[in-house]
């Protein structure tokens, strides 16, 4: 007999697991509501070319892609931003700007499994389209921080590390990096934390063909560990002044919002994807034990590449896998026992009709209710009520039916009282 199991990197969500997932989704949606973002969704299957246009042909190696029965090249979505760009672009002319949308899609990538990374996951996406000012960057970053805060995480648990592709570009050009090698240099310096200055310096020389003096200048940029150091070193350089002023405004606004303790300037945050054009950020756990919790930034050129609307845009994504691990590590997952409000118990089979009428009336009143589907002794029914996490057991025997009352047992306290059946419902509901 076959023994089927889930595919590698895919998850089964048993009720307890689904309760955790639903909790995460509820918090995500609550923060989105507080920030005025509207929820949207799109198809899980898109043309493969949509992802190639955004991320380049190398993305195909990470896709679940195939030719469908209409001989169309399609892929399960590995990310949501291209779908957002396509959808907003199709109706951009009639939309009030800025567009503030969020989604919680399930995403699929054929990648090597490791801690915090599976081949499917759910991801919170916040995006703002149609505003090129730094205020949009502040709003997006504040939302990402407040999502984490809504789970009980504090500045002792996570930090947002912030950079700016425009600032980094100006600094690298000033250091002598040729324009045509900037993308390659971005990808190399993105590994600075992992490979260190010596490893990155060697790669800049070998792979990017930079001379010793340019390599030295590039590494000197990343030796500055805070924004004030960069501003003092390069603020007088004309072509660097504008991105420095923008970054200064970002930090001032975050301080005004009371969020400065959650952020840190870090030019090493490059966000390897080539479509990022401005301020970029990643959220990390302070202990450095997990992958990035979230990441995003400004991608002003993407909309015009995949849709008729050439609009500035920015967004971030936060996956459920790393977030769940962080919440578990910090002891911040609440008790999510599903339970029910009431468990209705018949003392003898003769009360079956009254039990069913009471169950129906309670459910009509909006309460969650369960009962034994077959006759059982009172002891076994009480055990079942306890096992389900019922908050109250309602016991009906011959005497209670005759008197029009029910024995209500508080399952946590173990106390009982006899209450009139009519007291259990709003006036407009009855047992009839």
RADA-V894567 format. One record per pair of residues at least 12 apart in sequence whose ideal C-beta (glycine too) atoms are under 10 Angstrom apart, sorted by the first residue. I is the first residue (numbers start at 0). J is the second residue. D is the distance in whole Angstrom. If there is no record, write none. Layout:
i: [I	I]
j: [J	J]
d: [D	D]
This chain:
i: [5	6	6	7	7	7	8	8	8	8	8	8	8	8	8	8	8	9	9	9	9	9	10	10	10	10	10	10	10	14	14	14	15	15	15	16	16	17	17	18	18	18	18	18	18	19	19	19	19	19	19	19	20	20	20	20	20	21	21	22	22	22	22	22	22	23	23	23	23	23	23	23	23	23	23	23	24	24	24	24	25	26	26	26	26	26	26	26	26	27	27	27	27	27	27	27	27	27	27	27	27	27	27	28	28	28	29	29	30	30	30	30	30	30	30	30	30	30	30	30	31	31	31	31	31	31	31	31	31	32	33	33	33	34	34	34	34	34	34	34	34	34	34	35	35	35	36	36	36	36	36	36	36	36	36	36	36	37	37	37	37	37	38	38	38	38	39	39	39	39	39	39	39	39	39	39	39	39	40	40	40	40	40	40	40	41	41	41	41	41	41	41	41	41	42	42	42	42	42	43	43	43	43	43	43	43	43	44	44	44	44	44	44	44	44	44	44	45	45	45	45	45	45	45	45	45	46	46	46	46	46	46	46	47	47	47	47	47	47	47	47	47	48	48	48	48	48	48	49	49	49	49	49	49	49	49	50	50	50	50	50	50	50	50	50	50	51	51	51	51	52	52	52	52	52	52	53	53	53	53	53	53	53	53	53	53	53	53	54	54	54	54	54	54	54	55	55	55	58	58	58	58	58	59	59	59	60	60	60	61	61	61	61	61	61	61	62	62	62	62	62	62	62	63	63	63	63	63	63	63	63	64	64	64	74	74	75	75	75	75	75	75	76	76	76	76	76	77	77	77	77	77	78	78	78	78	78	78	78	78	79	79	79	79	79	79	79	79	79	79	79	79	79	80	80	80	80	80	80	80	80	80	80	80	80	80	80	81	81	81	81	81	82	82	82	82	83	83	83	83	83	83	83	83	83	83	83	83	83	83	84	84	84	84	84	84	84	84	84	84	84	84	84	84	85	85	85	85	86	86	86	86	87	87	87	87	87	87	87	87	87	88	88	88	88	88	88	88	88	88	88	88	89	89	89	90	90	91	91	91	91	91	91	91	91	92	92	94	94	94	94	95	96	96	96	96	96	96	97	97	97	97	97	97	97	97	97	97	97	97	97	97	98	98	98	98	98	98	98	99	99	99	99	99	99	99	99	99	99	100	100	100	100	100	100	101	101	101	101	101	101	102	102	102	102	102	102	102	103	103	103	103	103	103	104	104	104	104	104	104	105	105	105	105	105	106	106	106	106	106	106	106	106	107	107	108	113	114	114	114	114	114	114	115	115	115	115	115	115	115	115	115	115	115	115	116	116	116	116	117	117	117	119	120	120	120	120	120	120	120	121	121	121	121	121	122	122	122	122	122	122	122	122	123	123	123	123	123	123	123	123	123	123	124	124	124	124	124	125	125	125	125	125	125	125	125	125	125	125	125	126	126	126	126	126	126	126	126	127	127	127	127	127	127	127	127	128	128	128	128	128	128	128	128	128	129	129	129	129	129	130	130	130	130	131	131	131	131	131	131	131	132	132	132	133	133	133	133	133	133	133	133	133	133	133	133	134	134	134	135	135	135	135	135	135	136	136	136	136	136	136	136	136	136	136	136	136	136	136	136	136	137	137	137	137	137	137	137	137	137	137	138	138	138	139	139	139	139	139	139	139	139	140	140	140	140	140	140	140	140	140	140	140	140	140	140	140	140	141	141	141	141	141	141	141	141	142	143	143	143	143	143	143	143	143	143	143	143	143	143	143	144	144	144	144	144	144	144	144	144	144	144	144	145	145	145	146	146	146	146	146	146	147	147	147	147	147	147	147	147	147	147	148	148	150	150	150	150	150	150	150	151	151	151	151	151	151	152	152	152	152	152	152	152	152	152	152	153	153	153	153	154	154	154	154	154	154	155	155	155	155	156	156	156	156	156	156	156	156	156	156	157	157	157	157	157	157	157	157	157	157	157	158	158	158	158	158	158	158	158	158	158	158	159	159	159	159	159	159	159	159	159	159	159	159	159	159	159	160	160	160	160	160	160	160	160	160	160	160	160	160	160	160	161	161	161	161	161	161	161	161	161	161	161	161	161	161	161	161	162	162	162	162	162	162	162	162	162	162	162	162	162	162	162	162	163	163	163	163	163	163	163	163	163	163	163	163	163	163	163	163	164	164	164	164	164	164	164	164	164	164	164	164	164	164	164	164	165	165	165	165	165	165	165	165	165	165	165	165	166	166	166	166	166	166	166	166	166	166	166	166	166	166	166	167	167	167	167	167	167	167	167	167	167	167	167	168	168	168	168	168	168	168	169	169	169	169	169	169	169	169	169	170	170	170	170	170	170	170	170	170	170	170	170	170	170	170	171	171	171	171	171	171	171	171	171	172	172	173	173	173	173	173	173	173	174	174	174	174	174	174	174	174	174	174	174	175	175	175	175	175	175	175	175	176	176	176	176	176	176	176	177	177	177	177	180	180	180	180	180	180	181	181	182	182	182	183	183	183	183	183	183	184	184	184	184	184	184	184	184	184	185	185	185	185	185	185	186	186	186	186	186	186	186	187	187	187	187	187	187	187	187	187	187	187	188	188	188	188	188	188	188	188	188	188	188	189	189	189	189	189	189	190	190	190	190	191	191	191	191	191	191	191	192	192	192	192	192	193	196	196	196	196	196	196	197	199	199	199	199	199	200	200	200	200	201	202	203	203	203	219	220	220	220	220	221	221	221	222	223	223	224	224	224	224	224	225	225	225	226	226	226	226	226	226	226	226	226	226	227	227	227	228	229	229	229	229	230	230	230	230	230	234	242	242	245	245	246	246	246	249	249	249	249	250	250	261	262	262	263	263	265	265	265	265	267	268	268	268	268	268	268	269	269	270	270	270	270	270	270	272	272	272	272	273	273	274	274	274	274	274	274	274	274	275	275	275	275	275	275	275	275	275	276	276	276	276	276	276	276	276	276	277	277	277	277	277	277	278	278	278	278	279	279	279	279	279	279	279	280	280	280	280	280	280	281	281	281	281	281	282	282	282	282	282	282	282	283	283	284	284	284	284	284	286	286	286	288	288	288	289	289	289	289	289	289	290	290	290	290	290	291	291	291	291	292	292	292	292	292	292	293	293	293	293	293	293	294	294	294	294	295	295	295	295	295	296	296	296	297	297	297	297	298	298	298	298	299	299	299	300	301	301	334	336	336	337	337	337	338	338	338	338	338	338	338	338	339	339	339	339	339	339	339	339	339	339	339	340	340	340	340	340	340	340	340	340	340	340	340	341	341	341	341	341	341	341	341	341	341	341	341	341	341	341	341	341	341	341	341	342	342	342	342	342	342	342	342	342	342	342	342	342	342	342	342	342	342	342	342	342	342	343	343	343	343	343	343	343	343	343	343	343	343	343	343	343	343	343	343	344	344	344	344	344	344	344	344	344	344	344	344	344	344	344	344	344	344	344	344	345	345	345	345	345	345	345	345	345	345	345	345	345	346	346	346	346	346	346	346	346	346	346	346	347	347	347	347	347	347	348	348	348	349	349	349	349	350	350	350	350	350	350	351	351	351	351	352	353	353	353	353	353	353	353	353	354	354	354	354	354	354	355	356	356	356	356	356	357	357	357	357	357	357	357	357	358	358	359	359	360	360	360	360	360	360	360	360	361	361	361	361	361	363	363	363	363	363	364	364	364	364	364	365	365	366	366	366	366	367	367	367	368	368	368	369	369	369	369	370	370	370	371	371	377	377	377	380	380	381	381	381	384	384	385	387	388	388	389	389	389	390	390	390	391	391	391	391	391	391	392	392	392	392	392	392	392	393	393	393	393	393	393	393	394	394	394	394	394	395	398	399	399	399	400	402	402	402	403	403	403	403	404	404	404	404	404	404	404	405	405	405	405	405	405	406	407	407]
j: [119	118	119	112	117	118	107	108	109	110	111	112	116	117	118	119	120	107	117	118	119	120	117	118	119	120	121	319	320	335	336	337	335	336	337	323	335	335	337	332	333	334	335	336	337	319	323	326	327	332	333	335	103	121	319	323	335	335	337	150	323	326	332	333	335	103	121	123	146	150	317	319	322	323	326	332	103	121	123	319	149	123	146	147	149	150	151	322	326	101	102	103	121	122	123	124	125	146	149	150	317	319	322	101	103	123	146	149	101	123	125	142	143	144	145	146	147	148	149	150	99	100	101	102	103	123	125	142	146	101	142	145	149	99	101	125	127	138	139	141	142	145	146	99	138	142	98	99	100	101	102	124	125	126	127	138	142	98	99	100	101	102	100	101	102	103	79	82	83	86	87	98	100	101	102	104	124	126	79	82	86	100	102	103	104	76	79	81	82	83	85	86	102	104	73	75	76	82	104	74	75	76	82	104	105	106	107	63	64	65	67	71	73	74	75	76	107	64	73	74	75	76	77	81	82	85	64	71	72	73	74	81	85	59	62	64	65	66	71	72	73	74	71	72	73	74	81	305	73	74	76	81	82	84	85	305	62	64	74	76	77	78	80	81	82	305	64	72	74	81	81	84	274	301	304	305	77	78	80	81	84	272	273	274	298	301	304	305	77	78	80	81	272	273	274	272	273	274	74	77	78	108	272	72	74	109	108	109	110	74	77	107	108	109	110	118	74	75	76	77	107	108	109	75	76	77	107	108	109	118	119	77	107	109	107	109	105	106	107	108	109	119	104	105	106	107	108	106	107	108	109	110	104	106	107	108	122	124	272	316	100	101	102	103	104	105	106	122	123	124	126	314	316	102	124	126	272	274	295	298	301	302	305	312	314	315	316	274	301	304	305	306	102	104	124	305	98	100	101	102	104	124	126	128	301	302	305	306	312	314	126	128	274	298	301	302	303	304	305	306	308	310	312	314	302	305	306	308	98	100	102	306	100	126	128	129	302	306	308	310	312	128	301	302	303	304	305	306	307	308	309	310	306	307	308	306	308	128	129	302	306	307	308	309	310	307	308	128	129	308	310	129	127	128	129	130	310	311	126	127	128	129	130	131	132	134	135	138	310	311	312	313	126	127	128	129	130	310	312	125	126	127	128	129	130	135	138	139	142	124	125	126	127	128	314	123	124	125	126	142	314	122	123	124	125	126	314	316	121	122	123	124	317	319	120	121	122	123	124	316	119	120	121	122	319	118	119	120	121	122	124	316	318	119	120	120	290	288	289	290	320	321	324	288	289	290	291	292	318	320	321	322	323	324	325	290	318	320	321	318	319	320	320	316	318	319	320	321	322	323	317	318	319	320	322	293	315	316	317	318	319	320	322	142	143	146	293	315	316	317	318	319	322	295	314	315	316	317	138	139	142	143	146	293	295	313	314	315	316	317	139	295	298	312	313	314	315	316	139	142	297	311	312	313	314	315	298	301	302	308	310	311	312	313	314	302	308	310	311	312	310	311	312	313	277	297	299	310	311	312	313	245	248	311	163	244	245	246	247	248	249	251	252	277	278	297	248	249	252	277	278	297	311	312	313	161	163	245	246	248	249	252	253	277	278	279	280	295	296	297	313	248	249	250	251	252	253	255	256	258	278	252	256	313	278	280	295	296	297	313	314	315	159	161	249	252	253	256	258	261	262	278	280	282	295	296	313	315	159	252	253	256	257	258	261	262	315	157	159	261	280	281	282	292	293	294	295	314	315	316	317	157	158	159	253	256	258	260	261	262	280	282	293	256	258	261	282	292	293	315	317	322	159	261	282	284	292	293	317	322	325	326	258	261	322	325	326	329	331	332	333	326	329	330	331	332	333	261	282	284	285	292	322	325	326	329	331	260	261	285	329	258	259	260	261	262	285	260	285	286	329	261	284	285	286	292	325	326	328	329	331	261	282	283	284	285	286	289	292	293	325	329	260	261	262	263	265	281	282	283	284	285	292	253	258	261	262	263	265	268	280	281	282	283	292	293	294	315	192	262	263	264	265	266	267	268	279	280	281	282	283	291	294	226	246	249	250	253	262	263	264	265	266	268	278	279	280	281	296	226	246	264	265	266	267	268	269	270	275	277	278	279	280	281	296	242	243	245	246	249	264	266	268	275	276	277	278	279	280	296	297	181	185	242	268	269	270	273	274	275	276	277	278	279	296	297	298	239	241	242	243	245	246	275	276	277	278	297	299	220	226	229	233	239	241	242	243	244	245	246	264	266	277	278	181	184	185	188	220	221	242	266	267	268	269	279	181	184	185	238	239	242	276	233	236	237	238	239	240	241	242	243	216	217	219	220	221	223	229	232	233	236	238	239	242	243	266	184	185	188	209	213	216	217	220	266	238	239	216	220	233	236	237	238	239	209	212	213	214	215	216	217	218	219	220	233	209	210	212	213	214	215	216	217	203	207	209	213	214	216	217	207	208	209	213	203	206	207	208	209	213	207	273	207	271	273	202	203	206	207	208	209	199	202	203	206	207	209	213	217	269	269	270	271	272	273	275	202	206	207	269	271	272	273	199	200	201	202	203	205	206	207	209	217	269	202	203	207	217	218	220	221	266	267	269	271	267	268	269	270	271	272	202	267	269	271	218	221	265	266	267	268	269	221	265	267	268	287	267	214	217	218	219	221	222	218	214	217	218	221	267	214	215	217	218	214	214	215	217	218	232	232	233	266	267	265	266	267	266	264	266	263	264	265	266	267	263	264	265	243	246	247	249	250	262	263	264	265	266	247	250	264	264	243	246	264	266	243	244	246	247	264	247	277	278	277	278	264	277	278	262	264	278	280	262	264	282	280	282	280	283	279	280	281	283	281	280	281	283	291	294	296	281	296	291	294	295	296	297	298	294	296	298	301	298	300	296	297	298	299	300	301	304	312	294	295	296	297	298	299	300	301	313	296	297	298	299	300	301	311	312	313	296	297	298	299	311	313	295	296	297	313	294	295	296	297	298	313	315	293	294	295	296	297	315	293	294	295	296	315	294	295	315	317	321	322	325	321	325	321	324	325	328	329	325	328	329	324	325	328	320	321	322	324	325	328	318	320	321	324	325	316	317	318	321	317	318	321	322	324	325	315	316	317	318	321	322	315	316	317	318	313	314	315	316	317	313	314	315	311	312	313	314	311	312	313	314	311	312	313	312	313	314	388	387	388	367	387	388	367	369	384	387	388	389	390	410	366	367	368	369	370	384	387	388	389	390	391	361	362	364	365	366	367	368	369	389	390	391	393	357	358	361	362	364	366	367	368	369	370	384	389	390	391	392	393	405	407	410	423	358	367	368	369	370	371	380	381	383	384	385	386	387	388	389	390	391	392	393	394	408	410	355	356	357	358	361	368	369	370	371	380	384	389	391	392	393	394	395	405	370	371	375	376	377	378	379	380	381	383	384	389	392	393	394	395	396	405	406	408	357	370	371	374	375	377	380	393	394	395	396	399	400	376	377	380	394	395	396	397	398	399	400	406	374	376	377	395	396	397	373	374	375	395	396	397	400	394	395	396	397	399	400	370	371	374	395	400	395	396	397	399	400	405	420	430	370	371	393	394	395	400	370	395	420	429	430	431	370	393	395	405	420	423	424	430	370	393	428	430	420	423	424	425	428	429	430	431	393	423	424	428	430	424	425	427	428	429	423	424	425	427	428	425	428	390	391	423	424	387	389	390	389	391	393	383	384	387	389	383	384	393	383	384	392	394	396	392	394	394	408	410	408	410	410	410	410	411	408	410	411	409	410	411	407	408	409	410	411	423	405	406	407	408	409	410	415	405	406	407	408	418	420	423	406	407	408	415	417	420	417	417	418	420	420	417	419	420	419	420	421	430	416	417	418	419	420	421	422	417	418	419	420	422	423	418	422	423]
d: [10	8	9	7	9	7	9	9	8	8	9	5	9	5	3	7	9	9	7	6	5	10	7	10	7	9	10	10	9	10	10	6	7	8	8	9	10	9	9	10	10	10	4	8	6	9	6	9	9	6	9	6	10	7	7	8	10	8	10	9	10	9	8	7	6	9	8	8	10	8	10	6	7	7	8	9	6	8	8	8	10	9	7	10	5	6	10	10	10	8	10	6	9	10	5	10	9	7	8	10	8	9	9	8	8	9	9	7	9	9	9	7	9	10	6	5	9	9	5	10	9	9	4	9	9	8	7	8	9	9	9	8	9	7	9	8	10	7	9	8	5	8	9	6	9	10	10	5	6	4	9	10	6	8	9	10	8	8	7	6	7	10	7	6	7	8	9	9	8	7	9	10	5	8	6	10	9	9	9	9	9	10	6	8	7	8	7	9	4	8	8	6	7	7	10	10	8	7	10	10	6	6	9	7	7	9	8	10	10	10	8	10	5	7	6	7	10	10	7	6	8	6	9	7	6	8	10	7	7	6	8	9	9	7	7	5	9	9	9	4	6	5	10	7	10	9	10	9	10	8	9	5	8	9	7	6	7	8	6	8	6	8	10	6	10	10	10	9	9	10	8	10	10	9	6	5	10	8	7	5	8	8	9	6	9	6	7	6	9	8	10	8	6	8	7	9	7	9	9	7	9	9	10	10	8	10	10	8	9	10	6	9	5	6	6	10	4	7	9	6	8	7	6	4	9	8	5	8	6	8	9	9	10	9	8	10	9	8	4	9	9	9	6	8	6	7	10	6	6	5	9	9	8	6	10	8	8	8	9	7	10	10	5	9	5	10	7	7	10	5	8	9	7	10	7	7	9	8	9	7	7	10	9	8	6	10	8	10	8	9	6	9	8	8	9	9	9	7	10	7	10	7	5	8	9	9	10	10	8	7	9	8	10	9	6	5	9	8	5	5	8	9	7	10	9	6	6	10	10	9	10	8	8	8	5	8	7	7	7	7	8	9	10	6	8	10	7	2	6	4	9	8	7	8	8	10	9	8	8	8	7	8	4	9	6	9	8	8	8	9	10	9	9	7	3	7	8	10	10	5	6	4	4	10	9	10	6	9	9	9	9	10	8	7	4	6	9	8	9	8	8	5	8	9	9	9	8	9	9	8	8	5	8	8	9	7	6	5	7	9	9	8	8	5	9	8	10	10	6	7	6	8	10	9	10	7	6	9	7	10	6	7	5	8	10	10	7	6	7	5	9	9	8	5	9	8	8	9	7	7	9	9	7	10	6	4	9	9	8	6	4	9	9	6	9	7	8	7	8	9	10	6	9	10	5	6	5	9	10	10	10	7	4	8	10	9	10	5	6	5	7	9	10	10	9	7	8	8	7	4	8	8	9	9	6	7	5	8	9	6	5	7	8	9	8	9	6	6	8	8	8	9	9	6	7	3	8	9	6	9	9	9	7	6	7	10	10	10	7	8	5	7	4	8	8	9	9	5	7	7	9	6	9	8	9	9	7	9	4	9	9	9	9	9	10	9	5	8	9	5	6	10	7	9	8	10	9	9	7	10	9	8	8	9	6	9	9	8	10	9	6	9	10	7	5	10	9	10	8	6	6	8	6	9	9	4	6	9	7	9	9	9	10	9	9	9	7	9	9	6	7	6	6	7	8	9	7	9	8	9	7	8	6	9	9	9	9	8	10	9	7	6	10	6	9	10	8	10	7	9	7	10	6	9	5	9	7	10	5	10	7	8	10	6	8	9	5	10	5	8	10	8	9	10	8	9	9	9	8	9	6	9	9	8	7	10	7	8	8	8	9	10	9	8	8	8	6	9	6	9	10	8	8	9	5	10	9	9	10	9	10	9	9	7	8	7	7	9	9	9	9	9	10	5	5	9	8	10	6	10	9	10	6	6	8	9	7	10	9	6	9	7	6	7	6	6	10	10	6	9	8	10	9	6	7	5	9	9	7	6	8	6	10	9	8	6	5	7	9	9	5	7	5	8	9	8	10	10	10	8	5	8	4	10	8	5	9	6	5	8	6	9	9	9	8	7	8	9	6	7	6	7	9	7	7	7	5	9	9	10	9	7	6	5	7	4	7	8	10	10	7	5	7	9	8	6	9	7	5	8	9	8	9	10	10	6	5	7	10	9	9	10	8	9	10	8	8	10	10	5	6	6	8	6	7	8	10	10	8	5	10	8	9	10	7	6	8	9	10	10	10	8	9	7	9	4	6	10	8	6	10	8	9	9	9	9	8	8	8	9	8	6	10	9	7	9	6	10	9	10	10	8	9	8	8	10	5	5	9	8	6	9	9	9	10	5	9	9	8	9	6	9	10	6	9	10	8	6	8	8	10	9	9	6	7	10	7	9	8	9	7	6	10	7	6	9	9	6	9	9	4	5	9	8	6	10	8	8	7	4	9	10	6	8	9	8	7	6	10	9	7	9	9	9	9	9	9	5	7	8	10	9	10	10	10	6	9	9	7	5	9	10	10	9	7	9	5	8	10	7	9	5	9	7	10	8	9	9	9	9	8	6	10	9	6	9	10	5	6	10	6	6	10	9	9	9	8	10	7	9	9	7	8	7	6	10	8	8	4	8	5	10	8	9	9	9	9	6	10	9	5	10	9	10	9	6	9	10	10	10	10	5	10	8	8	9	9	8	7	8	10	5	8	8	6	9	10	10	6	8	8	9	8	6	10	9	6	6	10	9	7	9	8	8	9	10	8	6	9	8	6	8	9	6	10	9	4	9	9	10	10	9	9	7	8	7	7	5	9	8	7	10	9	8	9	8	8	7	10	7	9	9	6	10	7	7	9	8	10	10	10	10	9	9	10	10	6	5	10	9	8	9	10	10	10	6	8	6	10	10	9	9	8	10	10	10	9	10	5	9	6	5	8	10	10	9	5	7	6	9	9	9	9	8	5	6	5	6	8	9	9	9	7	3	8	7	9	7	9	6	5	8	8	7	3	7	9	9	10	8	7	7	6	10	7	7	4	8	9	9	7	9	8	8	10	10	10	10	10	8	9	6	8	9	9	8	10	9	9	7	10	5	9	6	6	8	9	9	5	9	10	10	9	9	7	6	8	6	6	10	6	6	6	4	8	8	8	6	7	8	10	7	5	3	6	9	6	8	7	7	7	4	9	9	6	6	7	4	6	8	9	10	10	10	9	5	9	8	7	8	10	10	6	3	6	6	9	8	4	6	5	10	8	6	7	5	7	9	8	10	10	9	4	5	6	9	7	6	7	10	9	8	6	9	10	6	7	5	8	9	9	7	7	5	7	6	10	9	10	9	10	10	7	5	6	9	7	8	7	4	9	10	6	9	4	9	7	5	7	9	9	8	9	10	5	5	7	6	8	4	9	9	9	9	10	8	5	8	7	8	7	8	9	10	6	10	10	4	7	9	7	10	6	7	5	7	9	9	9	9	9	8	8	8	9	9	8	10	8	6	8	10	9	9	6	9	7	7	3	7	9	8	9	9	8	10	9	9	7	7	10	5	10	10	9	7	8	9	5	7	7	8	6	10	10	8	10	9	5	10	10	9	5	9	9	8	6	9	9	10	6	10	8	10	10	9	5	8	9	7	7	7	7	8	10	6	5	9	10	8	9	8	6	10	6	7	5	9	8	7	7	9	10	8	9	9	6	10	7	5	6	9	5	9	10	10	9	9	9	10	9	9	9	10	9	8	8	6	7	9	9	9	6	9	10	7	8	8	8	8	8	9	8	6	6	10	8	10	9	6	10	8	6	7	6	7	6	6	9	10	10	8	8	4	9	6	9	5	7	6	8	9	9	8	4	8	7	8	10	9	9	7	10	8	9	8	9	9	6	5	7	9	10	5	6	6	6	9	9	7	6	8	6	9	7	8	9	8]
